[in-house]
Amino acid sequence: MDQNIIKRNELLAQKVIEGLKSRNMTGYYAADKDEALAKALELIPEESSVTMGGAMSAREIGLVDALNTGIYNFIDRDKYEDKRAAMLAAYDADVYLASANAMTEDGILINIDGNANRVSAIAQGPKKVIFIVGMNKVCNDVDAAMKRARNVAAPINAQRFGLSTPCSKTGSCMNCKSPDTICCQILITRFSKHKDRIHVILVNDSLGF
């Protein structure tokens, strides 16, 4: 990666971390995927119950593989025949892993969901929530973050799941009411009521969608 991009990301990450701190959340900066993985495992005690939504970023840094091979009670919904049971187990988990569809430079997290299991778990339930967020998802403000979530993340996810939504065909949000829409619930996390619950690892890389 170009040194100028690295320097920019380092400086921007510190601004985001200060923003998170002002919102009763904790931020960290990881120089690469390996450092992000190490930080995530540092935040997850062994034998913890851990689960997640569809956080591609957690997979990309190797965290899912580490949980599957380590001393953790990892509730992997992909291995559950009863997906609903796996989703419900998330609400009582010690740790919930997530990414963000977008976030702002001052620490606000934006997430869009279809079934709402992910956004509801982020909002309430698990004792700790750990976000893995690539610096590609940091936007200037809430308006820009919302546009990214709806015009970048949502169309890509709709295509990934093979859904018949207008955005999967046009590549941008059409504000649809399609039966296949994944933009059913929008969560704006602007403050954490509970200190030490929400942790955000900012990664100097392009992760997820």
PADOKOL-203084 format. One record per residue: residue number from 1; residue in one letter; x, y, z of N, C-alpha, C in turn. Coordinates in Angstrom, 2 decimals, always signed. Layout:
N
R resi resn  n_east n_north    n_up ca_east ca_north   ca_up  c_east c_north    c_up
R  NUM    a       X       Y       Z       X        Y       Z       X       Y       Z
...
! end
This chain:
209
R resi resn  n_east n_north    n_up ca_east ca_north   ca_up  c_east c_north    c_up
R    1    m   +0.84   -1.20   +0.00   +0.00    +0.00   +0.00   +0.88   +1.25   +0.00
R    2    d   +0.46   +2.26   -0.76   +1.21    +3.51   -0.84   +1.38   +4.14   +0.53
R    3    q   +2.57   +4.65   +0.81   +2.86    +5.22   +2.13   +1.98   +6.42   +2.46
R    4    n   +1.59   +7.17   +1.43   +0.72    +8.32   +1.67   -0.67   +7.88   +2.11
R    5    i   -1.15   +6.77   +1.54   -2.44    +6.24   +1.95   -2.36   +5.71   +3.39
R    6    i   -1.27   +5.04   +3.70   -1.09    +4.53   +5.06   -1.10   +5.67   +6.07
R    7    k   -0.36   +6.74   +5.77   -0.29    +7.89   +6.67   -1.67   +8.53   +6.83
R    8    r   -2.38   +8.68   +5.72   -3.72    +9.26   +5.78   -4.64   +8.41   +6.65
R    9    n   -4.58   +7.08   +6.46   -5.43    +6.20   +7.24   -5.10   +6.25   +8.73
R   10    e   -3.82   +6.32   +9.04   -3.41    +6.42  +10.44   -3.98   +7.68  +11.10
R   11    l   -3.87   +8.80  +10.39   -4.36   +10.07  +10.93   -5.88  +10.07  +11.05
R   12    l   -6.56   +9.56  +10.00   -8.02    +9.53  +10.03   -8.52   +8.59  +11.12
R   13    a   -7.84   +7.47  +11.29   -8.25    +6.51  +12.31   -8.21   +7.14  +13.71
R   14    q   -7.22   +7.96  +13.97   -7.15    +8.61  +15.29   -8.34   +9.54  +15.50
R   15    k   -8.78  +10.20  +14.45   -9.97   +11.06  +14.54  -11.21  +10.22  +14.84
R   16    v  -11.32   +9.08  +14.15  -12.46    +8.19  +14.37  -12.44   +7.65  +15.79
R   17    i  -11.27   +7.26  +16.27  -11.13    +6.71  +17.62  -11.55   +7.74  +18.67
R   18    e  -11.17   +8.99  +18.46  -11.60   +10.05  +19.39  -13.11  +10.23  +19.35
R   19    g  -13.67  +10.12  +18.14  -15.12   +10.22  +18.01  -15.83   +9.08  +18.74
R   20    l  -15.30   +7.88  +18.61  -15.87    +6.73  +19.30  -15.80   +6.92  +20.82
R   21    k  -14.66   +7.42  +21.30  -14.49    +7.64  +22.73  -15.54   +8.61  +23.26
R   22    s  -15.84   +9.65  +22.49  -16.85   +10.63  +22.91  -18.25  +10.03  +22.94
R   23    r  -18.40   +8.86  +22.30  -19.70    +8.19  +22.22  -19.75   +6.94  +23.11
R   24    n  -18.82   +6.87  +24.05  -18.77    +5.77  +25.02  -18.46   +4.42  +24.36
R   25    m  -17.73   +4.48  +23.25  -17.27    +3.28  +22.57  -15.74   +3.33  +22.50
R   26    t  -15.13   +2.18  +22.27  -13.66    +2.09  +22.25  -13.18   +1.73  +20.86
R   27    g  -12.21   +2.48  +20.36  -11.66    +2.21  +19.03  -10.19   +1.84  +19.09
R   28    y   -9.76   +1.09  +18.08   -8.37    +0.66  +17.96   -7.98   +0.77  +16.48
R   29    y   -6.70   +0.94  +16.23   -6.22    +0.97  +14.85   -5.27   -0.19  +14.62
R   30    a   -5.52   -0.96  +13.58   -4.65    -2.08  +13.22   -4.00   -1.77  +11.88
R   31    a   -2.69   -1.91  +11.83   -1.94    -1.58  +10.61   -2.19   -2.56   +9.48
R   32    d   -2.64   -3.77   +9.81   -2.92    -4.78   +8.78   -3.86   -5.83   +9.36
R   33    k   -4.18   -6.85   +8.54   -5.13    -7.88   +8.96   -4.61   -8.69  +10.14
R   34    d   -3.31   -8.99  +10.14   -2.74    -9.78  +11.23   -2.86   -9.04  +12.56
R   35    e   -2.59   -7.75  +12.53   -2.70    -6.95  +13.74   -4.16   -6.85  +14.20
R   36    a   -5.07   -6.78  +13.25   -6.50    -6.74  +13.57   -6.93   -8.05  +14.22
R   37    l   -6.46   -9.16  +13.69   -6.78   -10.47  +14.26   -6.27  -10.58  +15.69
R   38    a   -5.04  -10.15  +15.91   -4.45   -10.22  +17.24   -5.25   -9.37  +18.24
R   39    k   -5.66   -8.19  +17.83   -6.44    -7.31  +18.71   -7.80   -7.93  +19.02
R   40    a   -8.45   -8.50  +18.00   -9.76    -9.12  +18.21   -9.66  -10.26  +19.21
R   41    l   -8.65  -11.12  +19.06   -8.49   -12.25  +19.97   -8.13  -11.78  +21.38
R   42    e   -7.45  -10.66  +21.47   -7.14   -10.07  +22.78   -8.41   -9.64  +23.50
R   43    l   -9.42   -9.26  +22.73  -10.68    -8.80  +23.32  -11.68   -9.93  +23.60
R   44    i  -11.35  -11.14  +23.14  -12.26   -12.28  +23.31  -11.62  -13.30  +24.25
R   45    p  -12.06  -13.38  +25.50  -11.49   -14.38  +26.43  -11.76  -15.80  +25.95
R   46    e  -10.83  -16.69  +26.17  -11.04   -18.09  +25.83  -12.25  -18.63  +26.60
R   47    e  -12.94  -19.57  +25.99  -14.15   -20.21  +26.51  -15.38  -19.29  +26.46
R   48    s  -15.23  -18.10  +25.86  -16.38   -17.22  +25.67  -17.32  -17.81  +24.62
R   49    s  -18.61  -17.51  +24.78  -19.56   -17.82  +23.70  -19.50  -16.66  +22.72
R   50    v  -19.28  -17.01  +21.46  -19.06   -16.00  +20.42  -19.94  -16.33  +19.21
R   51    t  -20.56  -15.32  +18.65  -21.33   -15.51  +17.43  -21.24  -14.27  +16.57
R   52    m  -21.91  -14.29  +15.43  -21.78   -13.19  +14.49  -22.93  -13.21  +13.49
R   53    g  -23.07  -12.12  +12.76  -23.98   -12.08  +11.64  -23.20  -12.50  +10.41
R   54    g  -23.38  -11.79   +9.33  -22.65   -12.14   +8.10  -21.42  -11.29   +7.91
R   55    a  -20.66  -11.06   +8.96  -19.52   -10.15   +8.92  -18.38  -10.70   +8.06
R   56    m  -18.34  -10.29   +6.80  -17.28   -10.74   +5.90  -15.91  -10.29   +6.38
R   57    s  -15.86   -9.11   +7.00  -14.57    -8.57   +7.45  -13.94   -9.47   +8.50
R   58    a  -14.76  -10.08   +9.37  -14.22   -10.99  +10.39  -13.61  -12.22   +9.72
R   59    r  -14.22  -12.67   +8.64  -13.67   -13.80   +7.90  -12.37  -13.41   +7.20
R   60    e  -12.34  -12.21   +6.65  -11.20   -11.77   +5.86   -9.92  -11.61   +6.68
R   61    i  -10.07  -11.29   +7.96   -8.86   -11.15   +8.79   -8.47  -12.48   +9.44
R   62    g   -9.24  -13.54   +9.19   -8.92   -14.85   +9.74   -9.52  -15.13  +11.09
R   63    l  -10.44  -14.27  +11.54  -10.99   -14.41  +12.89  -11.90  -15.64  +13.01
R   64    v  -12.70  -15.91  +12.01  -13.60   -17.06  +12.07  -12.80  -18.36  +12.15
R   65    d  -11.75  -18.48  +11.36  -10.89   -19.67  +11.42  -10.26  -19.82  +12.80
R   66    a   -9.82  -18.70  +13.38   -9.20   -18.74  +14.70  -10.18  -19.18  +15.77
R   67    l  -11.43  -18.74  +15.66  -12.44   -19.14  +16.64  -12.81  -20.60  +16.50
R   68    n  -12.84  -21.08  +15.27  -13.19   -22.48  +15.03  -12.12  -23.44  +15.54
R   69    t  -10.88  -22.98  +15.56   -9.78   -23.85  +15.99   -9.31  -23.57  +17.41
R   70    g   -9.81  -22.51  +18.02   -9.38   -22.13  +19.36  -10.31  -22.66  +20.44
R   71    i  -10.06  -22.20  +21.67  -10.84   -22.64  +22.83  -11.99  -21.66  +23.06
R   72    y  -12.96  -21.73  +22.17  -14.11   -20.83  +22.25  -15.39  -21.62  +21.98
R   73    n  -16.48  -21.13  +22.49  -17.78   -21.68  +22.14  -18.33  -20.84  +21.00
R   74    f  -17.88  -21.17  +19.79  -18.26   -20.37  +18.62  -19.56  -20.91  +18.04
R   75    i  -20.57  -20.07  +18.06  -21.89   -20.43  +17.52  -21.90  -20.02  +16.05
R   76    d  -21.54  -20.95  +15.20  -21.44   -20.69  +13.76  -22.78  -21.04  +13.12
R   77    r  -23.55  -20.02  +12.76  -24.89   -20.29  +12.25  -24.87  -21.06  +10.94
R   78    d  -23.74  -21.00  +10.22  -23.64   -21.75   +8.96  -23.67  -23.26   +9.21
R   79    k  -23.37  -23.66  +10.45  -23.35   -25.08  +10.80  -24.63  -25.53  +11.50
R   80    y  -25.55  -24.59  +11.70  -26.81   -24.91  +12.36  -27.87  -25.24  +11.31
R   81    e  -28.57  -26.34  +11.51  -29.71   -26.64  +10.65  -30.85  -25.68  +10.95
R   82    d  -31.01  -25.37  +12.25  -32.03   -24.42  +12.68  -31.40  -23.04  +12.77
R   83    k  -31.48  -22.27  +11.69  -30.84   -20.95  +11.65  -31.43  -20.00  +12.69
R   84    r  -32.73  -20.12  +12.92  -33.37   -19.24  +13.90  -32.79  -19.47  +15.30
R   85    a  -32.54  -20.71  +15.63  -31.96   -21.02  +16.95  -30.58  -20.38  +17.09
R   86    a  -29.81  -20.41  +16.01  -28.47   -19.80  +16.05  -28.58  -18.30  +16.21
R   87    m  -29.55  -17.70  +15.51  -29.74   -16.25  +15.61  -30.18  -15.84  +17.00
R   88    l  -31.08  -16.61  +17.60  -31.56   -16.30  +18.95  -30.46  -16.47  +19.99
R   89    a  -29.57  -17.42  +19.76  -28.46   -17.64  +20.70  -27.55  -16.43  +20.78
R   90    a  -27.56  -15.62  +19.72  -26.68   -14.43  +19.70  -27.01  -13.45  +20.81
R   91    y  -28.28  -13.37  +21.19  -28.69   -12.36  +22.16  -28.14  -12.61  +23.56
R   92    d  -27.73  -13.84  +23.84  -27.18   -14.15  +25.15  -25.69  -14.48  +25.08
R   93    a  -25.08  -14.17  +23.95  -23.65   -14.49  +23.77  -22.77  -13.52  +24.54
R   94    d  -21.58  -13.99  +24.87  -20.59   -13.10  +25.52  -20.09  -12.07  +24.52
R   95    v  -19.87  -12.51  +23.29  -19.28   -11.63  +22.28  -20.04  -11.78  +20.95
R   96    y  -20.35  -10.65  +20.35  -20.97   -10.65  +19.01  -20.03   -9.93  +18.06
R   97    l  -19.74  -10.58  +16.94  -18.85   -10.01  +15.93  -19.67   -9.37  +14.83
R   98    a  -19.25   -8.20  +14.41  -19.98    -7.48  +13.36  -18.99   -6.68  +12.52
R   99    s  -19.49   -6.20  +11.40  -18.79    -5.17  +10.68  -19.76   -4.00  +10.60
R  100    a  -19.48   -3.05   +9.76  -20.40    -1.93   +9.57  -20.55   -1.73   +8.08
R  101    n  -21.75   -1.36   +7.66  -21.92    -1.02   +6.26  -21.22   +0.29   +5.94
R  102    a  -21.13   +1.14   +6.97  -20.41    +2.41   +6.85  -20.29   +3.02   +8.23
R  103    m  -19.36   +3.96   +8.39  -19.29    +4.71   +9.64  -18.74   +6.10   +9.35
R  104    t  -18.95   +7.00  +10.27  -18.53    +8.38  +10.06  -17.18   +8.66  +10.71
R  105    e  -16.58   +9.75  +10.30  -15.29   +10.15  +10.86  -15.39  +10.48  +12.34
R  106    d  -16.60  +10.82  +12.82  -16.75   +11.12  +14.24  -17.38   +9.97  +15.02
R  107    g  -17.33   +8.75  +14.45  -17.63    +7.55  +15.23  -19.05   +7.02  +15.23
R  108    i  -19.88   +7.42  +14.28  -21.24    +6.89  +14.18  -21.24   +5.70  +13.22
R  109    l  -21.87   +4.60  +13.64  -21.91    +3.38  +12.85  -23.27   +3.23  +12.17
R  110    i  -23.26   +2.85  +10.89  -24.48    +2.66  +10.11  -24.57   +1.21   +9.66
R  111    n  -25.72   +0.57   +9.94  -25.93    -0.80   +9.49  -27.34   -0.99   +8.97
R  112    i  -27.44   -1.70   +7.85  -28.72    -2.01   +7.21  -28.90   -3.52   +7.24
R  113    d  -30.14   -3.96   +7.49  -30.38    -5.38   +7.65  -31.72   -5.78   +7.05
R  114    g  -31.80   -7.02   +6.60  -33.04    -7.53   +6.06  -33.86   -8.25   +7.12
R  115    n  -33.26   -9.25   +7.78  -33.96   -10.01   +8.82  -33.91   -9.34  +10.19
R  116    a  -33.04   -8.38  +10.34  -32.88    -7.59  +11.58  -32.19   -8.34  +12.70
R  117    n  -31.77   -9.59  +12.49  -31.05   -10.30  +13.55  -29.72   -9.62  +13.87
R  118    r  -29.07   -9.08  +12.85  -27.75    -8.44  +13.06  -27.90   -7.11  +13.77
R  119    v  -28.78   -6.24  +13.25  -28.90    -4.91  +13.87  -29.50   -4.99  +15.27
R  120    s  -30.37   -5.96  +15.50  -30.96    -6.08  +16.83  -29.92   -6.57  +17.85
R  121    a  -29.03   -7.47  +17.42  -27.98    -7.94  +18.32  -26.96   -6.85  +18.60
R  122    i  -26.68   -6.02  +17.60  -25.78    -4.89  +17.83  -26.38   -3.94  +18.86
R  123    a  -27.69   -3.71  +18.73  -28.35    -2.74  +19.60  -28.50   -3.23  +21.03
R  124    q  -28.78   -4.53  +21.21  -29.07    -5.01  +22.56  -28.93   -6.52  +22.63
R  125    g  -28.41   -7.02  +23.74  -28.32    -8.47  +23.93  -26.92   -8.93  +24.31
R  126    p  -26.05   -9.19  +23.32  -24.71    -9.69  +23.64  -23.96   -8.75  +24.60
R  127    k  -23.13   -9.35  +25.44  -22.42    -8.55  +26.45  -21.38   -7.63  +25.82
R  128    k  -20.77   -8.08  +24.75  -19.74    -7.29  +24.07  -19.96   -7.39  +22.56
R  129    v  -19.79   -6.27  +21.87  -19.88    -6.26  +20.41  -18.54   -5.76  +19.86
R  130    i  -17.95   -6.54  +18.97  -16.68    -6.16  +18.35  -16.90   -5.96  +16.86
R  131    f  -16.66   -4.75  +16.41  -16.75    -4.43  +14.98  -15.37   -4.53  +14.34
R  132    i  -15.30   -5.16  +13.18  -14.09    -5.16  +12.35  -14.42   -4.28  +11.14
R  133    v  -13.74   -3.15  +11.01  -14.11    -2.17   +9.99  -12.89   -1.74   +9.18
R  134    g  -12.93   -2.01   +7.89  -11.87    -1.54   +7.01  -11.97   -0.03   +6.84
R  135    m  -10.85   +0.62   +6.62  -10.86    +2.08   +6.48  -11.61   +2.53   +5.22
R  136    n  -11.89   +1.61   +4.31  -12.68    +1.94   +3.13  -14.13   +2.29   +3.47
R  137    k  -14.56   +1.99   +4.68  -15.95    +2.24   +5.07  -16.15   +3.54   +5.84
R  138    v  -15.07   +4.27   +6.08  -15.16    +5.53   +6.83  -15.59   +6.66   +5.89
R  139    c  -16.67   +7.33   +6.25  -17.24    +8.42   +5.43  -17.24   +9.73   +6.22
R  140    n  -17.42  +10.83   +5.49  -17.37   +12.14   +6.13  -18.42  +12.34   +7.21
R  141    d  -19.67  +11.98   +6.90  -20.76   +12.27   +7.83  -21.85  +11.22   +7.67
R  142    v  -22.95  +11.38   +8.43  -24.03   +10.40   +8.42  -24.65  +10.29   +7.03
R  143    d  -24.83  +11.42   +6.36  -25.43   +11.40   +5.04  -24.58  +10.58   +4.07
R  144    a  -23.27  +10.81   +4.08  -22.37   +10.07   +3.20  -22.32   +8.59   +3.59
R  145    a  -22.36   +8.31   +4.89  -22.34    +6.92   +5.35  -23.61   +6.19   +4.95
R  146    m  -24.74   +6.87   +5.04  -26.01    +6.27   +4.64  -26.01   +5.97   +3.14
R  147    k  -25.47   +6.91   +2.37  -25.40    +6.70   +0.92  -24.50   +5.52   +0.60
R  148    r  -23.39   +5.39   +1.31  -22.51    +4.24   +1.07  -23.22   +2.93   +1.40
R  149    a  -23.90   +2.90   +2.55  -24.59    +1.69   +2.96  -25.65   +1.27   +1.94
R  150    r  -26.37   +2.23   +1.41  -27.48    +1.92   +0.51  -27.05   +1.74   -0.94
R  151    n  -25.97   +2.43   -1.36  -25.58    +2.40   -2.77  -24.35   +1.55   -3.06
R  152    v  -23.64   +1.13   -2.02  -22.48    +0.27   -2.22  -22.71   -1.08   -1.54
R  153    a  -22.89   -1.07   -0.22  -23.02    -2.33   +0.52  -24.28   -3.11   +0.14
R  154    a  -25.43   -2.43   +0.10  -26.69    -3.14   -0.15  -26.73   -3.81   -1.53
R  155    p  -26.39   -3.09   -2.62  -26.41    -3.76   -3.93  -25.46   -4.96   -4.02
R  156    i  -24.27   -4.83   -3.44  -23.32    -5.94   -3.48  -23.85   -7.13   -2.70
R  157    n  -24.42   -6.88   -1.53  -24.98    -7.98   -0.73  -26.18   -8.61   -1.41
R  158    a  -27.00   -7.79   -2.05  -28.16    -8.34   -2.78  -27.68   -9.25   -3.91
R  159    q  -26.63   -8.84   -4.59  -26.07    -9.67   -5.66  -25.44  -10.95   -5.07
R  160    r  -24.77  -10.79   -3.95  -24.11   -11.94   -3.30  -25.11  -13.02   -2.91
R  161    f  -26.29  -12.58   -2.45  -27.31   -13.53   -2.03  -28.26  -13.93   -3.16
R  162    g  -28.00  -13.43   -4.37  -28.83   -13.78   -5.50  -30.26  -13.27   -5.40
R  163    l  -30.43  -12.08   -4.82  -31.77   -11.53   -4.61  -32.23  -10.72   -5.82
R  164    s  -33.51  -10.74   -6.04  -34.08   -10.02   -7.18  -34.57   -8.64   -6.74
R  165    t  -33.62   -7.77   -6.50  -33.95    -6.39   -6.10  -33.52   -5.45   -7.23
R  166    p  -34.14   -4.29   -7.31  -33.70    -3.33   -8.33  -32.21   -3.00   -8.23
R  167    c  -31.71   -2.87   -6.99  -30.30    -2.50   -6.84  -29.35   -3.58   -7.33
R  168    s  -29.80   -4.84   -7.28  -28.94    -5.93   -7.78  -28.79   -5.86   -9.30
R  169    k  -29.72   -5.16   -9.93  -29.69    -5.03  -11.39  -29.08   -3.70  -11.85
R  170    t  -29.25   -2.65  -11.02  -28.75    -1.32  -11.42  -27.44   -0.95  -10.74
R  171    g  -27.15   -1.59   -9.59  -25.93    -1.28   -8.86  -26.07   -0.12   -7.89
R  172    s  -27.27   +0.45   -7.78  -27.48    +1.53   -6.82  -28.89   +1.44   -6.25
R  173    c  -29.09   +2.08   -5.11  -30.36    +2.00   -4.41  -31.49   +2.66   -5.20
R  174    m  -32.61   +1.95   -5.28  -33.79    +2.47   -5.95  -34.92   +2.74   -4.94
R  175    n  -34.55   +2.70   -3.66  -35.52    +2.93   -2.58  -36.73   +2.01   -2.74
R  176    c  -36.47   +0.74   -3.00  -37.53    -0.20   -3.38  -38.30   -0.74   -2.19
R  177    k  -39.42   -1.36   -2.53  -40.21    -2.13   -1.56  -40.35   -3.55   -2.09
R  178    s  -39.30   -4.02   -2.72  -39.29    -5.37   -3.27  -39.40   -6.40   -2.14
R  179    p  -40.09   -7.52   -2.37  -40.14    -8.58   -1.36  -38.75   -9.08   -0.97
R  180    d  -37.78   -8.91   -1.85  -36.41    -9.36   -1.58  -35.53   -8.29   -0.92
R  181    t  -36.08   -7.11   -0.68  -35.24    -6.03   -0.17  -34.50   -6.43   +1.10
R  182    i  -33.26   -6.00   +1.21  -32.49    -6.22   +2.44  -32.38   -4.93   +3.25
R  183    c  -33.02   -3.89   +2.78  -33.01    -2.60   +3.49  -34.29   -2.45   +4.31
R  184    c  -34.50   -3.39   +5.22  -35.73    -3.39   +6.03  -35.54   -2.60   +7.32
R  185    q  -34.38   -2.75   +7.92  -34.09    -2.09   +9.19  -32.77   -1.33   +9.04
R  186    i  -32.75   -0.09   +9.48  -31.53    +0.72   +9.45  -31.18   +1.14  +10.86
R  187    l  -30.00   +0.77  +11.31  -29.56    +1.09  +12.68  -28.44   +2.14  +12.63
R  188    i  -28.66   +3.23  +13.35  -27.63    +4.26  +13.52  -27.15   +4.18  +14.96
R  189    t  -25.93   +3.75  +15.16  -25.36    +3.64  +16.50  -24.53   +4.88  +16.76
R  190    r  -25.10   +5.82  +17.53  -24.43    +7.09  +17.77  -23.87   +7.20  +19.19
R  191    f  -24.26   +6.27  +20.07  -23.76    +6.29  +21.45  -24.01   +4.92  +22.06
R  192    s  -23.11   +4.50  +22.94  -23.30    +3.25  +23.66  -23.70   +3.56  +25.10
R  193    k  -24.86   +3.08  +25.48  -25.35    +3.31  +26.84  -24.47   +2.61  +27.87
R  194    h  -23.82   +1.53  +27.43  -23.04    +0.71  +28.36  -21.56   +0.77  +28.00
R  195    k  -20.78   +1.31  +28.90  -19.33    +1.46  +28.69  -18.68   +0.09  +28.52
R  196    d  -17.70   +0.02  +27.64  -16.93    -1.20  +27.35  -17.73   -2.27  +26.62
R  197    r  -18.92   -1.94  +26.13  -19.69    -2.94  +25.37  -19.28   -2.95  +23.89
R  198    i  -19.14   -1.78  +23.29  -18.87    -1.71  +21.85  -17.41   -1.35  +21.59
R  199    h  -16.75   -2.21  +20.82  -15.34    -2.02  +20.46  -15.24   -2.04  +18.93
R  200    v  -14.47   -1.12  +18.38  -14.32    -1.01  +16.93  -12.85   -1.10  +16.56
R  201    i  -12.52   -2.13  +15.78  -11.15    -2.28  +15.29  -11.10   -1.76  +13.86
R  202    l  -10.42   -0.64  +13.67  -10.25    -0.05  +12.34   -9.02   -0.66  +11.69
R  203    v   -9.20   -1.17  +10.50   -8.12    -1.91   +9.83   -7.63   -1.15   +8.60
R  204    n   -6.32   -1.00   +8.52   -5.71    -0.31   +7.37   -5.75   -1.22   +6.14
R  205    d   -6.98   -1.44   +5.66   -7.17    -2.31   +4.51   -8.58   -2.07   +3.98
R  206    s   -8.85   -2.59   +2.81  -10.20    -2.53   +2.24  -10.86   -3.87   +2.54
R  207    l  -11.84   -3.85   +3.45  -12.50    -5.08   +3.90  -14.00   -5.02   +3.63
R  208    g  -14.57   -6.18   +3.37  -16.03    -6.27   +3.24  -16.54   -5.47   +2.06
R  209    f  -17.84   -5.10   +2.19  -18.52    -4.40   +1.09  -19.02   -3.04   +1.52
! end
